[in-house]
Amino acid sequence: MTKRARRSAARPGRRAAASGAAIALAAALTASGARPVEAQVDPRPRYISSREAVAWEGRPFDARLSYGPDSLQFGELRLPSGPGPFPVAVVIHGGCWLSIADNDYMDPVAEALTAAGWATWNLEFRKLDEPGGAWPGIFQDIAAGADHLRDVARSYPLDLPRVVAVGHSSGGHLALWLASRHRIPPAAELYDEDPLPFRGVVSLAGIADLAQYHAMNVPACGDAPTRLLGGTSPDRSPRTVEASPAALLPAGVPQLLITGEDDYAVPPAHGEAYAALASSLGQAATHHVIPRSSHFEIVAPWTDPWKEAWGLILPFLERIGSGRGR
């Protein structure tokens, strides 16, 4: 049985634990036109593989809820103990916006957040190489998935005035975009009159500036940033102004960016450049580099880099949750 079939067959709260065989981020990047990541010539070390990053046996979600008619339009809700209402973290996975990854590998992050008192909404969505995921579908799914929390809150004890986005890699891009989309101009294709407001963003090894990332010529995601915008490279596409978090600055909500020192997919220089740009525009944004970490350690709670990253994430969320981070 395929992974998707297993997930469709599993009842909410009883899904089989994610395994390393569920995902092959490092081996499937040829779908984007790039060579596989593990074939890249790069002197920086990889301390754990993508397979190790998802080898996790943890607490199942409490409910899997659809936000649209497609089988990939769903979120997995985890609730802390107690009566609530709980602040909410929208969790978004990476994978170069492609079907080489799904939301299972963010389960450990979702579980850590839930243990810290945050309800988590681990989103799945249609990717660029899946029916309906090409421009503007992937953005529409992320927006609809986040906005669906208004419906979810009718049945579950969620505190919607306290919502943050937490994303990894290309999911970091989508998390930053979610918290910035209220800045999209009305004439733009991705404009939404009433987006769910966010209180902050945590971007873990996230792509924050589509044009700058494209200019860096990082091979890990191949031509996926161009495909994300429908076929025109981010440095030339008019869609960049509505799809890139950097173009939507200042977002007006605190942003925490964390990158591994040896990240081969999203080098630290990318996050540093974005944070500098954001600060110059009056945006509260900080970027931290985690030593001896590559791309996946900061979403793997059994690693030392995660522990250091968590030491930054938790105080940030506490400020957001209490209202002091505004």
KETOR-904346 format. One line per field, with one value per residue: x, y, z of N, C-alpha, C in turn; chain; residue in one letter. Coordinates in pm, whole numbers, m for minus. Atoms other than C-alpha are relative to their C-alpha. Example, Ala and Ser with C-alpha at 12.3 -4.5 7.8 and 13.67 -1.06 7.14 Angstrom:
2
n_c1: 89_m82
n_c2: m119_m119
n_c3: 0_m6
ca_c1: 1230_1367
ca_c2: m450_m106
ca_c3: 780_714
c_c1: 90_m77
c_c2: 120_109
c_c3: 0_73
chaine: A_A
residu: A_S
This chain:
326
n_c1: 85_m79_10_124_110_1_51_143_67_m13_95_m67_m51_m50_m87_m129_m109_m80_m124_m96_38_113_m39_m138_m35_m132_m16_102_0_m1_132_m4_m102_m130_m58_32_m82_m115_m99_m60_m136_12_m90_61_45_139_m13_101_64_143_69_m11_79_141_12_52_117_49_142_81_81_133_101_m41_117_m14_35_40_46_m107_m51_m117_38_37_m93_3_12_m41_42_m64_89_70_123_m18_m42_m143_m59_m9_m112_20_m128_m5_m118_m72_m14_m10_137_27_58_m105_17_134_m1_m42_m132_11_65_m75_11_136_13_m73_81_118_m44_m27_126_58_68_m72_78_m105_69_m36_48_m41_m130_m13_5_123_114_54_m98_m74_48_m27_64_m68_26_142_19_m56_89_127_m26_m12_128_95_m3_121_101_m46_18_138_12_m116_m30_m113_m4_m43_m84_m140_m38_m131_m35_m131_m26_m137_m47_102_108_m33_49_145_36_m22_101_130_4_m21_90_87_m65_15_89_129_2_m82_73_6_64_112_57_5_m85_m17_m119_m101_m71_m143_m46_m128_m45_m112_m68_101_m25_71_m5_m6_m94_m137_m32_m27_m128_m107_m24_m14_52_80_138_6_80_127_50_59_126_92_63_67_m91_m88_m93_41_m58_69_144_82_63_m90_43_108_m31_m124_10_m84_71_117_m46_m1_122_61_2_m137_m46_m120_m58_m107_m64_m118_m127_m46_115_m33_118_32_m118_24_m6_135_74_m65_36_141_15_m54_99_116_m33_m11_136_72_62_m64_m45_m133_m51_m99_m69_m24_m125_0_132_28_135_109_m15_83_136_m17_m15_m98_m134_m46_41_139_9_m41_106_115_m31_38_141_92_20_69_142_56_28_113_120_40_25_m115_m84_54
n_c2: m120_m122_m88_m74_90_24_m119_m8_106_m19_m90_m105_37_136_19_64_m96_m25_76_m52_36_m80_m120_7_m135_m12_84_m21_m136_m5_m44_m144_m31_m5_127_31_m76_75_2_m131_m18_m104_40_m8_133_28_76_105_0_m26_120_0_m110_36_127_m52_69_m90_m10_m26_m121_16_m1_m42_m73_m50_m139_m6_129_87_87_m62_m124_32_m32_91_m82_53_m88_24_41_m109_m46_m107_5_8_m65_95_m7_62_64_19_77_m41_95_m75_m17_115_117_82_m2_m30_m61_92_m25_m107_50_m26_m142_m21_60_m85_m120_38_24_m131_m70_m53_85_m4_28_43_m8_61_m84_45_m55_m48_110_73_m69_m113_m68_m104_m136_m48_99_28_m114_4_105_m44_m104_62_84_m86_m65_101_3_m66_105_97_m58_19_131_27_m120_m72_m144_m52_m121_37_99_m19_94_63_76_44_m2_m69_m29_m127_m103_m7_m55_m144_m54_m2_m112_m124_m13_m117_m110_17_m104_52_40_120_126_68_m87_50_m115_19_112_22_m71_75_m76_15_107_67_57_90_21_m39_m87_m122_m99_85_m54_14_143_36_m59_77_118_120_107_101_5_m11_m110_m7_m136_m47_72_m52_m120_30_14_m114_m3_m99_m132_m68_23_m97_69_m3_m104_50_135_3_m75_m120_m105_m41_m68_66_76_m52_100_46_113_67_85_84_77_75_m55_76_30_2_m30_m142_m46_m106_m133_m36_m53_m123_m108_m34_m69_m135_m76_m22_m99_m132_m47_m13_127_76_128_39_122_69_112_108_71_145_41_m13_m43_72_14_m95_53_134_m34_79_m48_m118_m125_m29_m49_m140_m74_m5_m103_m128_4_m2_m136_m79_34_m47_m142_m12_50_m91_m132_m90_1_m89
n_c3: 0_6_m116_10_m29_m144_m69_27_m73_m144_m64_m76_m130_0_116_m26_m16_120_7_96_136_45_73_50_44_59_118_100_50_146_45_22_99_m66_m40_m139_m95_m45_107_13_m49_m101_m108_m132_m42_m31_m124_12_131_m3_m49_m146_m54_m12_m71_m126_m50_m103_m31_119_m2_m59_107_133_48_137_26_140_51_44_m106_m60_m67_m137_m107_m114_m120_m130_m108_m130_m108_m64_64_98_140_22_117_111_94_131_32_145_39_119_110_126_49_85_m66_m60_m146_m50_m132_m105_m59_m99_m121_m124_m33_m48_m133_m95_m21_m76_m138_m60_m26_123_96_127_121_92_128_128_109_133_38_137_96_m22_61_m74_m83_72_m24_m137_m87_m126_m88_m37_m100_m129_m52_m40_m117_m118_m28_m47_m147_m51_m11_m98_m134_m45_m63_m85_m80_57_m27_130_m7_m22_101_61_107_m19_121_26_138_80_m94_m64_92_m7_m131_7_92_m68_m94_76_115_m15_71_145_50_46_141_20_13_m129_m98_m79_m72_m146_m41_m143_m47_m73_m101_17_90_m20_128_m25_128_96_116_m39_109_119_97_m51_m1_140_38_m64_84_m84_85_m69_48_145_55_m72_m21_125_15_m100_53_125_113_17_m113_m100_19_110_m2_m75_m112_m116_m95_m85_m45_m76_m126_2_73_m78_m121_m130_m27_m121_m107_m26_79_m48_103_m52_106_m37_49_115_84_143_79_m23_m72_m98_61_47_m113_m46_92_m21_m128_16_78_m84_m103_65_29_m126_m36_m107_54_m47_63_m83_65_m95_35_25_47_141_35_m65_m145_m76_m13_m58_m142_m73_32_m73_65_m33_m137_1_69_m89_m99_60_40_m113_m52_103_m5_m127_17_90_m68_m107_58_m16_120_104
ca_c1: 0_133_192_m100_m325_m219_m298_m640_m720_m607_m869_m785_m568_m465_m230_76_393_605_902_1217_1070_786_989_1302_1382_1743_1688_1400_1504_1537_1166_1256_1524_1804_2045_1968_2093_2322_2494_2577_2941_2934_3204_2963_2872_2531_2499_2174_1990_1634_1540_1670_1483_1149_1224_999_756_548_206_m64_m266_m608_m798_m734_m967_m1023_m1019_m1103_m1229_m889_m735_m427_m621_m615_m454_m367_m468_m291_m419_m235_m375_m631_m945_m792_m840_m493_m273_m219_89_30_308_424_663_924_1048_1111_733_731_576_911_797_478_372_477_833_711_534_823_809_432_460_722_502_197_389_476_108_35_m234_m74_m227_15_m86_m79_m140_m110_247_377_399_55_m281_m403_m78_75_40_m161_m283_m15_m63_m441_m417_m191_m419_m735_m576_m484_m818_m1000_m891_m1190_m1414_m1200_m1230_m1605_m1542_m1205_m1073_m845_m743_m737_m603_m282_m178_178_324_617_773_1084_1273_1019_764_951_880_511_500_651_414_109_196_261_m28_m235_16_m71_m226_m593_m514_m289_m395_m323_m512_m754_m988_m990_m687_m646_m411_m89_103_447_653_926_1116_1347_1600_1338_1349_1255_1338_1257_1459_1765_1749_1730_2028_2232_2198_2167_2126_1925_1580_1674_1421_1146_1139_1072_806_652_576_438_752_916_1227_1174_1408_1183_836_572_433_736_583_290_460_791_795_1078_858_581_794_727_478_422_463_779_982_1238_1466_1698_1950_2210_2570_2633_2299_2354_1995_1933_2270_2290_2375_2018_1859_2113_2035_1661_1691_1906_1652_1365_1539_1612_1236_1143_1042_1112_1317_1610_1827_2027_2283_2306_2660_2723_2385_2289_1936_1738_1879_1674_1354_1483_1422_1668_1964_2175_2106_1734_1788_1972_1706_1433_1608_1534_1190_1031_1101_989_658_613_642_398_156_157_124_467_611_402
ca_c2: 0_345_612_815_510_437_794_781_456_574_722_1054_1001_650_710_491_667_828_625_695_518_769_1042_1079_1448_1398_1140_1290_1642_1545_1618_1986_1961_1955_1677_1487_1676_1393_1414_1781_1872_2066_2068_2137_1832_1674_1554_1367_1268_1354_994_1020_1348_1171_848_948_754_994_1102_1081_1383_1442_1511_1526_1782_1879_2240_2160_1879_1746_1456_1671_1963_1880_1969_1759_1912_1841_1983_2031_1895_2108_2299_2577_2796_2738_2957_2799_2724_2659_2415_2398_2143_2198_1997_2265_2310_1964_1626_1488_1569_1578_1699_1385_1505_1806_1583_1610_1989_1986_1757_1978_2282_2100_1987_2353_2449_2534_2371_2276_2266_2067_2153_1941_2097_2041_2085_2224_1884_1770_1844_2185_2283_2496_2871_2994_2666_2608_2960_2926_2600_2745_3046_2833_2592_2873_3052_2725_2759_2990_2690_2456_2694_2635_2278_2297_2536_2756_3111_3268_3606_3413_3235_3192_3022_2778_2648_2465_2529_2609_2582_2866_3071_2982_3060_3404_3457_3366_3629_3885_3829_4106_4330_4193_4472_4437_4407_4105_3750_3628_3910_3810_4060_3903_3682_3524_3752_3614_3721_3600_3363_3108_3027_2726_2719_2909_3069_3429_3624_3446_3680_3676_3299_3260_3493_3280_2992_2730_2398_2213_2307_2342_2546_2507_2882_2957_2688_2831_3151_2976_2965_3305_3341_3534_3816_3895_3773_4033_3766_3800_4112_3910_3575_3668_3763_4009_4199_4222_4378_4516_4252_4412_4092_3959_3713_3463_3303_3015_2850_2579_2690_2420_2434_2334_2401_2745_2895_3125_3420_3408_3452_3716_3921_3900_4000_4298_4406_4361_4562_4845_4864_4872_4505_4310_4022_3834_3567_3310_3061_2725_2574_2221_2202_2139_2150_1894_1900_2202_2004_1690_1725_1451_1653_1916_2180_2143_2194_2517_2627_2541_2766_3050_2939_2889_3238_3390_3201_3291_3658_3615_3414_3671_3964_4103_4019_4273
ca_c3: 0_m88_173_41_52_410_509_340_518_862_1088_1255_1561_1453_1161_1141_1251_982_867_673_371_357_196_m15_m29_m114_m387_m582_m673_m1038_m1059_m1048_m1313_m1057_m977_m656_m352_m245_m585_m542_m507_m184_86_368_577_612_968_913_598_502_573_930_975_935_1124_1411_1622_1819_1926_1656_1558_1717_1394_1023_866_502_390_27_m199_m310_m114_m47_97_465_793_1095_1425_1753_2079_2409_2731_2907_2820_2609_2422_2277_2061_1720_1510_1140_1044_681_533_266_m31_m296_m330_m493_m414_m299_56_258_598_786_832_1028_1282_1532_1513_1552_1853_2019_1970_2103_2411_2468_2479_2115_1909_1577_1230_1013_659_347_8_m367_m487_m815_m984_m868_m1035_m927_m756_m1030_m1010_m831_m677_m414_m275_m282_m89_180_216_227_474_710_677_745_1107_1146_1079_1288_1584_1589_1705_1882_2152_1939_2023_1676_1792_1867_1547_1420_1113_1140_819_700_375_101_381_548_238_259_632_577_285_496_753_478_238_391_208_m137_m346_m450_m821_m767_m846_m492_m322_m47_112_458_528_869_1066_1211_1519_1409_1195_1257_937_972_687_494_151_221_m96_m422_m643_m418_m378_m755_m797_m555_m802_m528_m709_m444_m575_m941_m1135_m873_m786_m1152_m1169_m853_m1042_m1346_m1561_m1534_m1318_m994_m1097_m1395_m1302_m1211_m978_m751_m594_m458_m397_m233_137_71_m173_87_360_610_719_1058_1261_1432_1228_1357_1097_1183_948_990_952_690_512_148_36_191_283_587_363_231_571_667_355_417_781_685_423_666_937_692_627_995_1013_1333_1193_1344_1186_1383_1254_1432_1440_1315_1148_790_646_845_1197_1298_1242_1417_1795_1891_1757_1932_1661_1725_2096_2024_1777_2028_2279_2037_1923_2263_2404_2074_2093_2457_2368_2080_2290_2566_2328_2416_2072_1883
c_c1: 88_m22_m131_m119_m9_m62_m150_m76_2_m107_76_41_61_93_128_108_79_127_91_m38_m110_39_142_38_130_14_m92_0_10_m134_m3_99_138_54_m43_96_126_108_70_144_m2_85_m65_m58_m152_2_m105_m60_m147_m77_5_m89_m146_m20_m45_m123_m52_m150_m81_m77_m137_m109_66_m124_27_m36_m40_m33_111_54_121_m32_m52_106_m17_12_47_m35_77_m102_m67_m118_19_m74_152_44_32_126_m38_136_2_131_64_5_3_m135_m46_m49_105_m10_m147_8_44_133_m1_m74_82_m6_m138_m17_72_m80_m123_34_27_m126_m68_m77_76_m90_102_m60_59_m68_48_130_6_m16_m121_m117_m56_101_78_m64_m144_m41_67_m22_m145_m26_51_m90_m130_19_12_m135_m104_2_m121_m114_39_m28_m144_m18_112_42_127_m14_53_67_147_38_137_16_142_26_146_27_m100_m125_26_m42_m151_m48_17_m103_m137_m13_14_m109_m105_57_m15_m100_m127_m2_74_m85_m17_m68_m118_m49_10_86_6_125_92_71_152_32_132_36_127_64_m89_51_m86_m12_20_103_144_43_32_136_118_34_31_m63_m103_m141_m11_m82_m134_m46_m62_m134_m105_m79_m60_89_91_88_m35_59_m68_m152_m74_m69_86_m51_m114_30_125_m15_83_m70_m119_38_m44_m134_m70_m16_142_33_131_47_119_54_118_125_45_m114_37_m117_m41_114_m30_0_m138_m82_56_m40_m145_m19_52_m98_m121_26_8_m137_m86_m72_77_34_140_37_110_58_37_126_m22_m139_m8_m148_m109_9_m95_m149_3_26_98_143_36_m38_m146_m10_42_m105_m122_20_m26_m149_m94_m17_m72_m150_m63_m31_m122_m130_m51_m36_117_87_m46_88
c_c2: 124_83_77_m89_m30_118_13_m103_22_94_107_m49_m139_m26_m70_105_14_m84_61_m31_88_113_m14_135_2_m75_36_139_10_42_149_39_8_m141_m32_72_m76_m9_134_m2_118_m41_1_m136_m8_m93_m109_11_35_m120_m6_107_m36_m134_29_m78_80_m4_27_130_m31_m3_39_56_57_148_21_m139_m96_m82_57_129_m32_52_m100_83_m79_103_m31_m52_123_50_102_125_11_90_m106_26_m74_m50_m37_m68_57_m110_68_21_m117_m119_m95_m2_22_40_m93_41_119_m45_26_146_30_m54_83_125_m31_m25_131_84_59_m108_11_m47_m27_m16_m92_80_m59_70_31_m110_m91_76_109_79_108_135_17_m102_m20_114_1_m106_43_105_m61_m86_81_61_m99_m14_71_m100_m101_49_m8_m132_m31_129_72_149_70_137_m30_m114_37_m101_m49_m87_m32_4_74_25_124_117_16_53_151_65_11_123_134_26_110_122_m11_103_m58_m47_m131_m126_m69_83_m70_114_m14_m119_m14_73_m90_91_m9_m117_m56_m68_m79_m35_41_86_124_102_m78_51_m17_m145_m49_52_m75_m128_m123_m117_m91_m13_15_119_14_143_61_m68_51_119_m21_0_116_13_115_139_77_m9_110_m65_1_98_m46_m136_m8_80_128_116_54_65_146_m68_47_m100_m50_m126_m53_m95_m73_m86_m76_57_m66_m36_12_44_147_57_113_140_46_60_130_118_43_77_142_88_32_108_140_60_8_m126_m69_m139_m29_m132_m58_m116_m103_m75_m149_m52_20_33_m61_m6_90_m34_m142_14_m85_45_122_131_35_59_147_87_16_103_140_6_19_139_91_m27_48_149_23_m38_93_139_94_8_93_121
c_c3: 0_125_m4_31_149_74_m22_82_151_52_77_138_3_m116_40_9_m127_6_m103_m143_m54_m91_m48_m57_m78_m130_m114_m62_m152_m55_m29_m109_60_17_143_94_38_m108_m16_51_95_119_137_41_15_122_10_m138_14_52_153_62_16_69_143_40_118_14_m127_13_60_m107_m131_m68_m139_m6_m145_m50_m41_118_69_75_140_96_112_128_122_106_128_101_61_m79_m110_43_m14_m114_m105_m81_m128_m46_m148_m39_m126_m105_m135_m65_m86_82_55_152_33_146_112_65_95_126_126_44_57_141_106_32_84_147_73_17_m121_m74_m132_m112_m110_m139_m106_m110_m132_m39_m150_m105_22_m61_90_79_m69_26_m46_107_134_100_47_105_137_64_51_124_127_37_54_152_60_15_107_142_49_76_98_69_m48_27_m125_5_24_m95_m55_m113_25_m123_m17_m150_m89_83_83_m86_14_134_2_m89_67_90_m69_m103_17_m70_m153_m52_m62_m145_m25_1_133_108_67_88_151_42_151_47_81_97_m15_m90_50_m133_25_m134_m115_m114_19_m113_m130_m101_46_3_m141_m44_62_m77_85_m74_65_m55_m152_m45_72_30_m125_m25_98_m53_m139_m122_m28_123_94_m20_m112_10_75_119_125_105_89_60_86_129_1_m69_77_132_0_30_126_112_22_m79_57_m109_59_m114_56_m64_m130_m95_m148_m86_11_83_98_m59_m48_113_52_m88_20_129_m7_m78_86_104_m59_m30_126_44_112_m52_51_m66_88_m78_107_m42_m19_m34_m149_m17_87_152_77_m5_54_149_79_m25_84_m71_27_140_7_m69_90_111_m51_m29_118_60_m99_7_130_m7_m89_71_108_m51_9_m126_m108_m15
chaine: A_A_A_A_A_A_A_A_A_A_A_A_A_A_A_A_A_A_A_A_A_A_A_A_A_A_A_A_A_A_A_A_A_A_A_A_A_A_A_A_A_A_A_A_A_A_A_A_A_A_A_A_A_A_A_A_A_A_A_A_A_A_A_A_A_A_A_A_A_A_A_A_A_A_A_A_A_A_A_A_A_A_A_A_A_A_A_A_A_A_A_A_A_A_A_A_A_A_A_A_A_A_A_A_A_A_A_A_A_A_A_A_A_A_A_A_A_A_A_A_A_A_A_A_A_A_A_A_A_A_A_A_A_A_A_A_A_A_A_A_A_A_A_A_A_A_A_A_A_A_A_A_A_A_A_A_A_A_A_A_A_A_A_A_A_A_A_A_A_A_A_A_A_A_A_A_A_A_A_A_A_A_A_A_A_A_A_A_A_A_A_A_A_A_A_A_A_A_A_A_A_A_A_A_A_A_A_A_A_A_A_A_A_A_A_A_A_A_A_A_A_A_A_A_A_A_A_A_A_A_A_A_A_A_A_A_A_A_A_A_A_A_A_A_A_A_A_A_A_A_A_A_A_A_A_A_A_A_A_A_A_A_A_A_A_A_A_A_A_A_A_A_A_A_A_A_A_A_A_A_A_A_A_A_A_A_A_A_A_A_A_A_A_A_A_A_A_A_A_A_A_A_A_A_A_A_A_A_A_A_A_A_A_A_A_A_A_A_A_A_A_A_A_A_A_A
residu: M_T_K_R_A_R_R_S_A_A_R_P_G_R_R_A_A_A_S_G_A_A_I_A_L_A_A_A_L_T_A_S_G_A_R_P_V_E_A_Q_V_D_P_R_P_R_Y_I_S_S_R_E_A_V_A_W_E_G_R_P_F_D_A_R_L_S_Y_G_P_D_S_L_Q_F_G_E_L_R_L_P_S_G_P_G_P_F_P_V_A_V_V_I_H_G_G_C_W_L_S_I_A_D_N_D_Y_M_D_P_V_A_E_A_L_T_A_A_G_W_A_T_W_N_L_E_F_R_K_L_D_E_P_G_G_A_W_P_G_I_F_Q_D_I_A_A_G_A_D_H_L_R_D_V_A_R_S_Y_P_L_D_L_P_R_V_V_A_V_G_H_S_S_G_G_H_L_A_L_W_L_A_S_R_H_R_I_P_P_A_A_E_L_Y_D_E_D_P_L_P_F_R_G_V_V_S_L_A_G_I_A_D_L_A_Q_Y_H_A_M_N_V_P_A_C_G_D_A_P_T_R_L_L_G_G_T_S_P_D_R_S_P_R_T_V_E_A_S_P_A_A_L_L_P_A_G_V_P_Q_L_L_I_T_G_E_D_D_Y_A_V_P_P_A_H_G_E_A_Y_A_A_L_A_S_S_L_G_Q_A_A_T_H_H_V_I_P_R_S_S_H_F_E_I_V_A_P_W_T_D_P_W_K_E_A_W_G_L_I_L_P_F_L_E_R_I_G_S_G_R_G_R
